[in-house]
Amino acid sequence: MANPTSRRLLQLAGLLSLLLIAVVVNYLLHDGSEVLNPIAEAAQRTAATPGARLKMEVTYSVEGSAKTVVGTGTGAFDARSGRARVDITVPIPGRAPMTVTSVGDQRTIYTRSPLLTAELPAGKEWLGMEPLLGHDPDVLGGGPGAQGTLEELRAVGGGVEELDHQIVRGHRTTRYKSSIDLSQVADTLAERGDASLAREYEVLAEKVPDPIPVEVWIDGNGLARLIRMVQPLPTVPGGPTVTMDMRMEFFDFGARPKVTLPPRSRVLDYTPVLRAELGLEDGHSLGALSPPAGAKPLPAATFHRRVAGICRAGTVAAKGLLPRSRELTDRLKALGRDALRSGEAKPLIATTGRWFEHSAYGLVQREFRKLVALAPPARYAADYRRWLRLNAKEAEWILAEARAYQLGVVKVPGADDHKAEAKRQKQEAKKLASSLGISRCETGHGAAAEPA
């Protein structure tokens, strides 16, 4: 098992780089007129083709070192299905080259490589991630690699500069340069009234505060033949700066490649961990937190009685989980650092993660489905929804910890920051429960609900 520092760097740099490449904005920034700037126009036209094949080259460099790692690969995107696939081969000093495969649709990216699969639980070979942090593709489209990058270019604003003319695969092109500013995307989303999504882009902009330089080679038909992006990758605090220089060449326009997605049973969804790492838990993994459409508000006495019954049953069920929860946490606490570093502890850590997801978090899911199905009296509706949201956010953190454990990680990045926020949210939830008359629900599920 890789040491904690290298694993942390791999997870944060690798996954967030995919996240940034796949940033997709379905609005077009103009250059002050009704005419799209040439980069945004080419991105729109290229993405509208039935499909294309592509060739990629990605160069990684580390600040203060002359050494670089160059990955090369091929891929294709199918505009009809919104799916894309990229296979990149990366040289490993002293070992055989490693191939990293990414496939995805408008919502999720799936990544597979020998090193990654070795870290996943038994039966899993793909790591899944929602690059747009769970937002509906009707709000923000997207996909991995090619299609996501094309859509990202639609967010290029003013400041487009024509550089020169070059030949790309026999086609005469004009080369332009500009930049993509994630904070500008956040500001525009806020102006449109999408506060939650704007907040997510603000967080991404904090990770990558500088505009991302981009160059695009556009042919006479207005198609993007070559795209180059250079961006720093978020790494561990205080660590060296890692820069990714990506070149993506498009050809064989009109191709209709067939891209298949991996079966869900073979995928471990990393999205809850990523959201927790970025401080973006919102409880969305538990679904909509409102009663079914048309549900009639319950009388106050009936509402209180039903909520109390659900919470009482949940507490009883949680107590039944305590023996196994304590057994697992005690065994983990008994492990020394050597067992963690050597990988000897990984099977137990993964077992603990699976148990907490399917047993403890599963209990929370079942309880929430019952609580959400209740329509409170109108005067309680806003406070009840807020109370559900606060508890759902904490439940999402539990899910993130369980998923991280399944990867052999015993501490979710950002856990220290989460503790202070969780304490504040818990206090608010208790006050809301008291005003709603459902204080019984704030007794908690104790140690059965969360990994050690």
N, C-alpha and C positions, 0 to 999 in steps of 0.2 A: 504494500500500500504506500502511495506517495506520502511524503512528509506533509504536515499540516500547512506549511507555508506554500509549498508548490501546488498543493491541491486547492488552496484558497485562491491562488493566482489563476489557476486553470478555470475554476468555476466562475469567478467574477469577470476576468478578462474575456474568457471565451464566450460565456453566455451573454454578457452585456454587449459584446461586440455584435453578436447575432441580433440582439434586441435593437441596437442602433441601426444596423444595416436594414432591418425590417421595419423601421419606422415608416408608417404609411399615412399620408394625409390626403383626404379626398376632396380638399378644396384647393384652388389654384391661386397663388399669390401673383398679382400682376405687377407690371413695371410702371404703373401710374396711368395706364390706358386700358382699353378693352382688348388690346392685342397681347397675347401671352408672350413672355420673353422666350427666346429660342430654345433654351434648355427645357423649360416647363412644357413647351409645345411639342418638342421632340419626345419627351417622356410620355406625354399623353398619346402621341401617334404610335410610338413603339409598343406601348402597353396594349393598344387597340388591335394589334395584329393577331392573327389566330394563334401564333406561337413562334418560337425561335429556339435555336441552339446557341450555346455560349461556351466561351473559354475563359478561364479565370487564372489569375496569378495574384497571390497574396504574399507580401513580404513583411515579416515581423522584425522589428529592431528594438533594442533596449538601450536606453540612455546611458552613455558612458562606455559602450562596448562597440567594437567594430564588427562583431559577429551579427549575422542575420540568418533568419530561417525563411526559406522561400517555399511556399506551397503552390502547386499547380493542379488544375483540374478542368473538368468539363461539366456541362449540365444542359438543361432545357427548361422552358416554361410553356405551359399550355394556358392560354388566356381564357379558353372556354370553361375550364374547370377551376381556374385560379390556382392551379397546382404548379409546383416547380421542384426541381431536383438538382443538387450540385454534389459532385464527388471531388474532393480535394485530397491530393497525396502530399504528405509532409515528410521530409527526411528526418530521421532520428539518428543522431551521431552514435556510431557503434552498434546500431540495430537496423533491422529492415525498415523501410519506409512505412508510414502509417497512413491509411486512407480514412478520411472523415466524410461521412455522407450526411447531407441535410436534405430532407424532403418536407413539404408542407403545403398547406392551402391558405385560404384567406384568414384563417384564425390561428393556426398552430404550426410551429416548427418542430420537427422530430430530428434528432441528431444521434448518429451512431458511429462509434469507432472502437477498436479493440481495447484501448486504455479505458474508455468510458464504460464499456460493457463490463469490464472486470470490476468496476466499482458499484455496479447496479445489483439489486437483489436478484436472487435466482429466478429465472424465468423472464427477466426483463432484459432487453437489449437496446432499447431506444430511450432517450431522455426527451420528454416533450416539454414545450414551453409556449405559452401564448405571448407573442412578442408585443402585442398591444395591450397586455395586462388585463385581458378578459373583456375588452370592449367589443360590442357587436360589430361585425364587419360592415354593416350598413352605415355605421357611424364612421368607422375608419377601416378601409379595406386593407389588404396586405398579404404578405406571403414571404417566404425566405428568399434570400439571394436575389435572383434576377428581377422577379416581379416586384418584390418589396423595394429594391433599389430604384427601379423605374418610378414607382409611385412616390418614393421619397424625393426624387428630383422635382416633383410637381410643387414641392414646398419652397423651391428656390425663388427668392424674391428678386429685388433689383440688384444692381451692381454686376450684371453679366458683362464680361469683357471678351471680345473676339481676339484670339491670339494669332492663328495662322491657318494654313491649309496643309493637310497631310493625306497620304494615301493609306487606307486601311482595307486590307484584303481586296485590293484592286479598285476600291471605291474612293473617289475624291471627297474629302470631308473638310468641314470647317471646325476648328477646335475652339471651344469656349471655356472660360473658367468663371466660377462663382463660389458661393459657400452656402451651407445649410446651417442656420442658427436655431438650435432647439429652444432657446429662450424666446425667440421670435415666434416660433410655433405656439409656445405656451401662452404668450400675450394675445395672439390672434384667437386662440380657443377661448380665453377668458372674455375677450370682447364679444364673442359669439354666445356667451352665456353658459359654456360647458366648463363649469368650475372644477369638477372632479377630474376630468381629463387634463385640464390645464395644469392642475396640481401635479399630475403624474409626469408631464413634460418638464415642469419646473424641477422635479427631482432628477430627471435625466440630465437636464441642463447643468445641475450642480455637479453631476459626475463628469460631464464633458462641457465645461463652461465656454470653451472657445468654439467659434464657427468651424464647421467641418469643410475643408477645401474640397472642391469637386471640379473635375474637368470632363467635358463631354465632346466627342467627335461626332458631328452630325452630317449625314450625306445629303445629296441633292434632293432626295425624296422626303427629307425631314425626319429620317429615322436615326436613332442613336446607334452608332456602330461600335463605339468604345466609350466606357465610363471609367474614370479613375477617382477614387476617394482616398484621402489620407486623414486618419483620425487617431488620436491617442486613446488607449484603452484604459478604463478604470482598473486600478490595481489595489493592492493592500495599502493602507495608509502609510506614508513614509517610504514606500517602495519605489523602485526605479520606474521611469516612464516607459511604457511599451507603446510603440507606434505601429499601426497597421496600414500598409499601403496596398490598396486593392485595385486591380485592373480587371474589368469585365468586358469582354468582346462579344458582340452579337452577330450572328450570321444565320443563313438558311431560314430567312423569314418566311412564314407561311407553313412551317413545319407543324405537325400536329402530334407531338410526342404524348405517349401514354405514361402518366405518372401515378403510381399507386402509393397509398399511405400504409404505414404499418398497422397491424391489428392492435387494438387498444390493450389487449391482454399482455402485449409485449412492451408496453410503454410505461415509464414512471414519469408522472407529470411533475415537473419542477416548478411550475408557476407559483404555488403557494409559498415556496421557499424564497423565490425571487421577490415576490411582493413583500414578504416579511423583511427581507434584506434591505429593501428600499423604503421600508416604513409605509407601505401602501395597503396594508390590510384594510378591507372594507366589508368583509363578510360575504362577498359575492359568491364564494364557493358553496354557500348554503342556499343559493337561489334567491328569488324575490321574497322580500320580507313583508308581504302584504297579503291579506286574505283573498280567496278566489273572487273574481269579478261577480258582482251581484249579491255577495254575501250580506245579509242583514245584520246590523249591529245588535249585539246581545244586550239584554237588560243587565244592569250593573251587578246584581247579585249572582246571576247565572255566569257572567264573565268571571267574577272572582272565584266562584266555586270550581269552574272548569280549569282555570289556570292553576289554582292550588292543587287540584287533583293531578294534573300533568307533572307539576314540579315535585309533588310528593312521590309519585311513581318513579320519577327520574332519580331522586335521591336514594330510594330503596335499591334501584338497579345499580347505581354507582357504588353503593356499599358492597354489593355483591362482587364488584370488580376489584375491590381493594386488596384482597389477598394476593392475587396474581400481580397487580401493580406493584405492591411492596416487594414481592419476590424479585421481580425484574430490576427494580431500582436498587435494591440492596446488592444484587449481584454486580450491577454496574459500578456502584460505589466501591465495591471491594476490588475492582480491577486497578492495577497500578498504571502509571504513565508508560511504562515499557510495553505493556500489553496494547495500549492505544497506538503507540508509535510503530510497533512491529506488525500490526494488523491482526494479532491474535484475538483481539476483542471484537473484531468486525462482525462475526456471526451473531454474537449476543446483541450487539448494538442494532443490527438489522432486524433481528427477531423482536426486539423491544419496540422499534419503530413500527413494524407491521402490526403488532398487538395494539399499540396505542391508537393507530389509525382505524383499525377495524373494530376494536372493542370500545375504547373510550370515546374517540371522535364519532364512531358509529352511533353510540348512545346519544351524543349531542345532536347529531343529525335527526334521529328519530324524534327526540323531544322537540326540536325546533319545528319540524313539520307539523306537529300537533299544535304548538303555540301560534304559529303563523296562520293556521287555518281558522283561528278564532277572530271574529270581527268585534272589536271592543266597542263600548258605547262611544258615540261621536266625541264626547268631551275628553275621552282618554286616547283617542286615535293617534294624535301626534306624539304624545309622550310614550305610548306603548311601542310605536314604531321605532322611536329613538332608543328605547330600552332594548328592543330586539337587536338593533344595529350594533349597539355597544357589546352585547354578549356574542354576537356573530363575529365581530372583529377579534375578540379573544379566542373564539373557537377556531378561527382561521389560523391564528398563531399556533395553536395546538397541532393543527394539521401540518403546518410548516415544519414544526419540530419533528413530527412523526416521519415526514418525508426526508428530512435531513438525516435522521437516524438511519433510515434505510440506505442512505449513501455512505454511512459510516462516519458522518459528521455529528459530533455530540453537542455542538453549540451553533445555533443559527447566527450568522453574522447580523449584528445589530441588536443582539439580545439585551445588552446593557441599556441601550436607549429605550428599548421596548418596556423594560421594567418600570421606569418612571411614568411613561405614558399609560401603561396598564393600571398602575395604582390610581392615577387620576380618573381613568375611565370607570374603574370599579367603584370609586366614591360617587361618581355621577349616577351609575347604574343603581346603587343602593338608594339614593335619594329619589330617583324616578320610581323604583319599585315601591317605596314607601308611599309616595303620593298616589300611585295607582292602586294601592291596597293589595299588593302581591309580594310583600317582603319575604314570604316563605321561599320564593324562587331565588333569593340572594344568599341562601345558606351555602350554596356551592356544592360541587361534587368532590371537593377535596383532592387528595393525592391521586385518586383514580383517573383524574381528567388530564393530567399533564406529565410528560416524561420528566425524569429527575434532572 
